[in-house]
Amino acid sequence: MDIASLNAAERYAAFKPATEPKPNTGAGFQNLARDFAETLRAGEETATTAMTGGADPHALVQALAQTELAVEAAVTVRDRVVEAYQEILRMPV
């Protein structure tokens, strides 16, 4: 084994931890999905309570606005992901 390949192996070993994936990379998306589902559930619960006369109209409007904002954000993220995927498909191989 010559010196150049030995140096390359040492440098590769030194930089290998920098390229390894982090263990909790997907935790952010899991939290976002959980928060989205919780917002939808809270909106449905408030709407059901308002239909039976248990919630005031202001709380209903606020819950529906939060739900609408969450859905619009999810649709925007989905559109960006689809757009990025289509852009990758258009790349020449």
N, C-alpha and C positions, 0 to 999 in steps of 0.2 A: 504494500500500500504506500503510495507516495504522499508527500507532504500536502499537496493541494487537495487531494480527496479527504485527507484527515482533517484539514481545516474546514472543508465544506461540511463534513459530518458533525464537527463540533458546533459550527454556526447553526446548522439545522436543528441540532438538539437544543441549542440556546433559545432559538426563536419558536420552537414548536408550541410552547404554552400560549403564545400570543395568538395562534391560529385555532386553538381548540375552542369549541362552542361553550358558552356560559351555561351553567345548569338550569337557571330559571329564565331562559329567554322568552318562553311562551306565557309566562305568568301574567304579563301585562295584558295580553289579549284575553286571557281567561277572566281577569278582573273586569275588563271592559264588557265582555259578554254577560258576566254576572250582573253588573250594574245596569246594563240595558234590559235584561230580563226583569230585574227588580223594579225598574222604572215602569215597564209595561204592566207588571202585576199591580203596582200601586195605583196606576191610572185606572185599571179595570176595577179594582176594589173601590176606589173613590166614586167611579161612575155607578157601580152597583148600589153603593150606599146612598148616592144622590137620588137614584130612581126610587128608592124606598122612603125617601124623605129624611134620611139621617145625616146628610152632609149639606152644607150651605153651597149656593151656586158659585161663590168665589173660589172655594176649594176645588170644585169640579173643573172650573175654567183653568185654574192653575195646574191641576193634574193633567188635563188634556193638553195644555201648552207644553208641559215637560215631556209628555209622551210624544207629541208631534216633533219636538226638537230632537229627541232621541232617535226617532225613526228617520228623520231627515239626515241626521249625522251618519246613521248606519247605511243609508242609501248612497250618500256621498262617498263613504269609504269603499263600499262595494263597487261603485262606478270607477273609482280610481284604481282599484285592484284589477278590474276587468280591462281598463284602458292600458295599464302596465302590461298585463298578460298579452293583449293584442299587439302591443308594441314589440314585445319579445318575439312573438310569432312572425312579425314582419322583418325581423333581422335576417340578413343573409347568412347562410351557413358556410 
